Amino acid sequence: MKNLKAYVDNKNQWNAIFGMAPMDINNDMHRVQIAQTLDGELSPENLHCDGEISQAEAMRKLRKLNKVCAELIQLDPSVKIYEYYP
């Protein structure tokens, strides 16, 4: 769960800057929110930063996000991440 925790901690740091409530992996609704956020980050245009990063960097980003997805699904198999392909 270390990848998922690190991902959520990072998102919570950004949320704090923008005055948003923190997410908690122990909350059902927050897990759905995390899954939706991951889904958005895994979309091709976001994954590749609209072509602004190299293919190698996009693949590193994909591997990192896939680890987070796997841990989230292991924690809560009911969440749906449509852009995740294990």
N, C-alpha and C positions, 0 to 999 in steps of 0.2 A: 504494500500500500504506500510505499515511500514516494513513488512517482505521482500518484494521485494526490497525496498530501502536499507535496511540493507544488503541484499544479494549482491546487485550491488556495494554498497560502499565497502564491504569486497573484492569483486573481483577486484575492481579498485585499492585498496591498493596493492594487489598482482601484478596487471598489472604494477603499477608504479615501483615496485621493479625490474621487468624484462624489463622495458623500453617499455611497450606496451601502446597503446592509451586507455584512459578510455572509458567505455561504458556509454551510456545515455539512460534511459528508454523512453525518448521522441523521439528517433530516430528509425524508422522502422527497419532498418538493424541491429541495435544493439539489438532490441527486439528478432529478429531471432537468433542472436548470443547468447543471454542469454538463449533462449529456447534450443538451441543445447548444451550449457554448462550444463543446468539442466538435459537434456536427458542423457548425459554422467554420471553425478553424480548419477542418479537414476538407472543406470545399476546395476544388482545384485553384480557383482564383486567389483564395486566402492562403492556401498552402504554399503557393509559389509567389506570394506577394505581388500579384499581377505581373509576373515575369521579371521582377526586380532582384531576385536572388538566383543563385546558380542551382542547377539540378541537384548537385551534391548537397547543398544546404537544405533544399526542399526535402530531400530524402532523409536527412538527419532529423528534420522537423517532423516528418511523417512517422519515423520510428519512435521518436519521443512521445508523440501524441497517441500512437497505437498502444504504447505501454500504459499510458494513463487510461485509455479506453478499456483495455483488458482488465485493469484493476477495478475500474468502476463497475464493469459488468460482473466481475467476480463478487463484488460487494453487493450488487443489486441486479440480478439477472433480468428484472422487468424493465430496465431502462432501454430505450431505443436510440442507437446512434447509427443513422442511416449511411453515413459516409465511411464508417469503419468496416474494414474487410479483414478479419483475422487470418 
